[in-house]
Amino acid sequence: MTSIVDIRDLRKIYDGGFEALKGVSLSIEEGEILALLGPNGAGKTTLISTICGITNPSSGHVKVGGFDVVEQYRGARSMIGLVPQEMSLEPFTKVKDTVAFSRGLFGKPRDDAKMEKILRQLSLWDKRDARIMELSGGMKRRVMIAKALIHDPKVLFLDEPTAGVDVELRKDMWDVVAGLKQEGVTIILTTHYIEEAEAIADRVGVINGGELLLVEEKNALMQRLGQKTLQIELQEAASNIPDALSAYEVELVNGGTALRYTYDTRAESTGITRLLAALSEAGLHMRDLQTEQSSLEDIFVGLVKEGAA
């Protein structure tokens, strides 16, 4: 696939010497959804702001659609739609006028068909004549997305797109993002909701302390770093782990009524068969067992801890 956003050795140092970005390099492919994860202060918003030309880099280069974001600002910015985390909307303006104004800012002529398409796509058409002050928080978030899309951008940045909305509306927003991807829009989102990245992203990037720890295809990341946990429910509670099981990394849980065994999905052998045989030899009898795959949240927390070490 073709790279539409190309970032090379990007650094941002603020007055006072704080280095918010430390040599970030990243290529984002056309038509993909990239989820950027990181704790507060990790550099997510600074990275987006630099790509969008809101703040200038201290060094390094960023190109969007082949346009340098500093030397060819207008060309680069015309390729970008940005939905910031903070909602800044004029409360007394109608929805359709708010969105139309954003199109005009990019020098685009009026396009009623385009307006209707986007408002219908975002379930805003019935609210087109409503004033912003009359909308719910979730609907205002949709208006922000409509404003970002009305000038036909090729790249859409969503900074915490579902912050402050309920679970049902959040899933509706995921459907909207999936629809935009089908239309060929490249989407980069930052989120604190790990399940959001797990649900819709093609690739996941983890940033912490201004450094990009990794960028990897989501499913491959989970397979490479994921672990599974086997929990063995015992017929009778055990007071300690028998010597016969000392070779296995097991722990007693639930008041001694269960054993938990964590194993690496990448290993040639999980050791489960030998563990169950040793369990029988130790005189422990299994009542039930279940496995659990580690989530993207578990992986993310582990990566951030490693990066901070």
N, C-alpha and C positions, 0 to 999 in steps of 0.2 A: 504493500500500500504506500501511498504518497504521504510524506510528512507535511503537515499544514502549519504546525508550530514548531520552530526549531530554536532551542535555548542552548547557548554555549558559554560555560564558565561564568555564569551570572553572579555578580556580587553586589550587595547593597550595604553600605556602611553609613549610618546616620551620624549627625553631629554629636560629638561626645564619644565616638569610637565604637558604638554598638554595631556589631556585624549581624544583620538580620538574615542575609543570604550569603552562603559560603561556597561559591563556585558551583552553582547548580547547573547541570547539563541535562537536557531532556528533549526528546523528539516525540511529538504527539501526532498520530496518524489521522488522516482524513477519515471522518465518519465514525470514529471510535468514541466510547465513553470512558474517560479516565477519572477515577475517584482519588482525590488527594486527601490523605488522612494525616492527622498530627494533633498533638495536644495544643492548648492555648499558648500562643507565643512561639509556635514552631516555625513560622515563616510563611504559612499558607497565603494569608491575605497580602503580604508584601510581595510574594511571587506573582499573584494575580494582578495586583496594582501595577507592577513593573511591566508585565506583558501588555496590559491595557493602556500603558502610557500615562497612568495617573501619577506615578513616581518614576524618576529617572534612575537607571542603574549606575552604580559607582564604577563598574567595569563589566566586561562581557557583552554579549550580543544576543538579541532576540529578533526573530523574523516570524511574521504571521502572513501566510500566503505569499511568501517571497519578499514582503515589505519589511524593512528594518523599522522597529517601533520608535526609534529616535530620529533617524535621518529621513524616514519616509512615513512620518506619523499619520498623516491623513489617510494614506493608502492602507496602512495597517489597521487603523481604528475603524475604517469602513468595513473591515472583515469581521469585526468583533461585536458581539452582543454581551452585555454585562448585567447581571442581576446581583447587586450588592446585598450584603446581609441586612443593612439598615434600610428600612423602607422610607423613601422620601417622595411623597406624593402630595399634590395640592388638594386639600380636602374638599373644596367647593367645585372642582372641575369634574365634568362628566367623563366616564370611562373612555368613550370613543374619542373625545377631544384630547385627553391625556396621551393616548396612544398615537394619535395622528400628529401631535406636536413633536414626539420623538422622531417620527419619520422625517418631518420637515427639518429637524436639526442636522440630518445627514444629507440634506439637499435633494431628497427624493420627492417626486411629485405625488399628489394625492392618488390613492389607489383604494377605492371602496371595496373592490373584490378581495384584495389582500387583507384589508381590515376585517372584513366579515369572516374570511377563512381562519385567521388567527384567533379572533374572539370566539368563534365556534369551537375551535380546537381546544381552547382553554376553558370552555363552558362559561364564557362571559357574554355571549351574544345577547342573552335576555337581560343583561345588566348594562348594556351599552349606553343607555341614557341615564343610568343612576350616577349620582355623585359619589366620589371616592369615600366621603365620610359615611355613606350609607352601607358600605361593604364590610363584610367580616374580615378578620385578619388573613384567612386563607385566600379569600377572593382578592384582597389587595396584593398578596404575593403573586397571584396569577396575572394581575395587571402589570406588575413589575416585569414578569416574563414576556408579556405581550409587547411592552415598550422596548424590550431588548431584541425582540424578533422582527419588529415591523419594518426595519430597513434591510431585511434579507441578509443577515450575517452568515458567514460560513462557520464561525466558531462561537460557541455560547459558553460563557463562564457563569456558573451558579455558585455563589458563596453562601453556604448554609441555606439551600433553597427551601427546606421544609421546617426551618426553625420556627417554633411557636405554633405549629398547626397540629391538628389531631391526627391520630393514626389512620383513620379512614381517608382523610384528605391527602395525607402523605402518600398513600398508595395510589391515589388518583394522580398525583403529581409524577409518580414513577411511570405511570402509563403515558403521560404527556411527554416525558423525556424519551421513552422508548419510541414514541411516534416521531419525534424530531430526529432521532437517530436514523429511522427508516427513510427519512427525507434527505439524509446525507449530511446533517448538521453534526459537527464535531462538538462534543460536550465535555467540559472539564468542571467537576464539582468538588467543592470542599464540604465536608460533613462531619458532624459529631455522632451521627447515627450510623454505627457500623453496619447495621442490617441494610441500610440504604446502599452502601457500596457493594455489599454482598448480593443484593437483589438486582442491581442494574448495571454495574460497571463491567467493562471488558478488561481493563487493567487497573491495578491499584498501585498508587505511589504512597510511600510513607516518608514524611518529612519531620525532622526534629532538630531543634537548635540551629535552624538555617541550613541544614544539610539534608540532601535527598538520600535516605538510607537504601531505598531500592524502588524500582518500578518493574512490575511483573504482571503477566497475565493472571487474572484472578484465580481461575481454577488450578493453574499450574502452581501458583503460590501456595494454595491451600494443600495441594497434594505434596509439595516439596517440604513444607514446614509443619504441616498438620500432624497431630498425634491422635491416636484413638485410646480411649479408656475402656477397659473391660471391668465391669463390676460384677462380682460373684456373690450372690446372696447365699448365706449358709443356713442349713437347717437348724443348727444350734449356735449360739454366740460363742466366740473364742476369746479367751483372756489375753492371748499373745500370739505372735506369729511363730509357728513351729520351725525348728531348725531345718526341716526338709524343704522349706520355702525360702531359706535365707539367700539362695542364689538369685532370687527374683525380686525385682523392685515392686514389692507389694506393700500395702498399708491396710491396717484395720480401720474400718469406718462404721458409722451408724451404731456405735456402742458395741462393736465387735461382731455384729450380725452380718457383716459383709467385708469382702476383700476388694481393694481397688488396685488394678494393674494397668499401668500406662506403657504403651509400646509405640515404636516408630513405624509408621506405615511404609516407609522407604526400605526397611530392613528386608533381607532375603527371607528371614524366618521371624515370625512374631513371638515364638516361644510359648504360644497359648496351649498347644497340645501337651508339651512337657509340663507346663504349669498345672494343668488339670490332672495329669497323672500323679504329679507330686502331691497335689491336694488330697487325692485319694489315699496315697501312701501315708500321709500325715494323719489320717483318720478324720479328716474334715469332709462333710457331705454337702454337696451343692443342692440348693433348692431352686435357684433360678440364676440367669445371667443376662446381662445386657451390655451393649457397646454404645459409645458416644464419640462422635467425631468432633475434634476441636473446631471452634468457629473462627471466622475472620477476626473477631474481637480478641480472642485468645492470642492469635498470631500477632496482631497489631500491638497488644500490650507487651508481648515478649520482645518484639523488635525495638520498641521505644526504650525498654529497660536495657537492652543490649547497647543501644546507641548512647544511652546516658552513662553507661558504665565506664 
